[in-house]
């Protein structure tokens, strides 16, 4: 069409799906999401922020207002993105909204259950100990060392190789307890880096959310 109509606008092209194969990637939403994730991973934090804000103003105005009023929200977007191998889990505006709205207390909700290997009593005990040493200023290594120091006396493996070789010796692994924190912080068992999320939210908000979660499951 372009060869026969070199001077016409692309918008004059009579677009139709009738002659297009339905098995191609164009109609595979999973593949399209993968392409989108790869594309968004190359955009700057500011571009992602602007993209999400424009969408939110149209479809989630209350969320848009919260974004505009919180200068730290863009830091949440940046977690895990500004490195050699950036995370690629942001696909489209609605998904980003659902993935990140936990940051604001008005949207926080617990969607998942406690990890299978962690009962309520152990979850409460772990979180209470976690609060005693938690500091958002800790780097990732310091943060994880503190988590492991709590996990081992509770019967949770801190060495994953040992855990895989002898799972019956332990209640679970340190990753199970990290998922308890993840559930506490964002309501789901999947999230960006927990230590970095804590840095963005700050000590007071982290402690408040953990304390409320403890009271909910006690």
N, C-alpha and C positions, 0 to 999 in steps of 0.2 A: 504493500500500500504506500509506503514512504517513497519507494522508487518512482511510482506513478504519480505521486502527489507531493513533490518536494517542497512546495511553497505553502502547503496547508498546515494549519495548527494540529497538534496531536489530539486536540479535543474534537476534531472533525472526524476522527477515526470511528467507524461504526462498530464499537466493541460489542462482542457477543460471546457467550460461553458455549454455544452450540457446537462449535468445531474444536473445542479444546478437550484433550484427554482428561478424564476424571481421575486417573491414577497418578498423575504427576504431583510434584511437591507443592504446586500452587494450591491444591485442594487438601493437603495433609497438614492439619493445624499443628500437629506435633513438630513437623519439620519447619513450618513457618515460625513457630515459637523459638526453635533452636537458632534459626537465622536471626530473629529479632534479638535474642539474648546475646549473640555474638556481636551484633551491631551496637546495642546499647552498652556493652562492656567497653567499647572504644570511645564512648562519649565522656566528656568531663562531668564531674559531680554537678557543676552549675547547670549544664545542659539537661541533665536528668531532672534536677530540681525544677527548672523552668518548664520542662515538658510535663512533669507531674502536677505542678501548680496550675498550669493552664487547663489541664484536664479536670482537676479538682474544682476549679472555679465554675466549671460548667456542670459537673455531675455530683460533687461532694463539697458544696460551699462551706460547710462548717469545718471540714478538714482543711480546706484551703486557708481559712482564717487562722487556724492553729499553726499551720506551716509558716504563715507570714509573721506570726507573733513570736516564733521561737527560732532564734538565730542558730541554734545548735542542730536543727533538724537536718541541714545539709551535711553535717558531719556523720550522721547516721547513714545517709546515702553513700558516703565515701568509704565506709568500712569494707576492707578487703578488695577495693577496686583499684587503688593506686599502687600497683606493684607489677612485677614482671608478668605474672600469671594472674590476672584479675579474676575475681569471682564472676560467674556468668549465670546468675539466677534471676535477673530482672528481665521480664519479657514484654510486658505491655502495661499501660497505665493502671488499669483496674487491679492487675496482679500486684503491682508495686504498692498500691494503696493498701491492699489486704495484707501484704507482707510486712509493711512498715507502720501501720496505724497503731500497733501495740504501744508505740512510743508515747502516745498521748493517753492519759488516764481515762479520758472520756470514751476511748475506743477499746481499751484493754479488756480482753475476755479470755478465759481459759477454754481452749477447744479440745485439747488432748488430755489423756489420762496419765497418771504417773507411770513411769517405766515399769515393765512387768516385774523386774527384779527388785523393785523398791516399794515397800509397804508404807502406809501413812506414818507409822511410828518412826521408821528410819528416816523418812523424808523430813519430818519435823525436827528430829534430833540433828540431822545433817545441816539443815538450814539455820538452826539456832547456833550451832558451832561456827558455821560459815559467817554469820553476822559478827561474831566476836573478833574475827581477824580481818574482815573485809575492808579494803581501802581501794577506792577507784584509782588512786595514783599508782598502784602496783603495776609493773609491766607484766607481760604475758607469762613469763617464766615464774616470777614471784607469785602471781595469782594461782597458777597451776600447782606450784609446790604447796601452797596453803590448802588447796582442795585435796591433794593427795595425802597431806598430813592428817586430814580429818577422815578420809576414806578408809585408810588401812586399819586403824583401830576398830572401825565399825564392821570389819569383815569383807570389805570390798577391795578387789585386786587393783593394784596400781601399776602392775607390770602386765601388759596385754598378752605377751608371749606366754607367761606363766598361767594366765587366766585361760587362754585357749587350750593349753596342755592339760590343765586340771581345773575345769570349771566348777566341779562339785566341791572344791575346797573353799569356795567363796560364795557370798550372797549374790554378788554381781561384780561389776567392774567400776572403776572411777568414771568411765564414760556414762554409766547409768546415773550416777550422782550429778554429773555435769548436765545431764538432761533434766534433772529435777530443777536445777538453776534455770535452765533454758525455759522450762514450762512456767516457772515463777515469773521470769522476766517478760516473756512475750506470748505466753499462753499456748505455745506449740513446742513440739519436740525437735523442730528444725529452726535454725536461725543463723545469723552471721556470728562472727566471733564474740563470745560472751564477755570477755575482758574488755574489748573495745566498746561494746554496747554500754557496759557499766561506766566507762569513761565519759561517754556522751551524756548519759542520764545523770551522772553525779551521785555521790554518796547518799544524800538525803532521799532522793527518789528511789534509788535501789533498795535502801533499807525499808522504806515505807512499803514498797511493793512486796518485799519478802515477808515482812511482818503481817501484812494483810493476808497473804497466801497461807502462812502458817495458821492463822486464826480460822481460815476457811476450812482447812482439812483436819484440824484437831478434833 
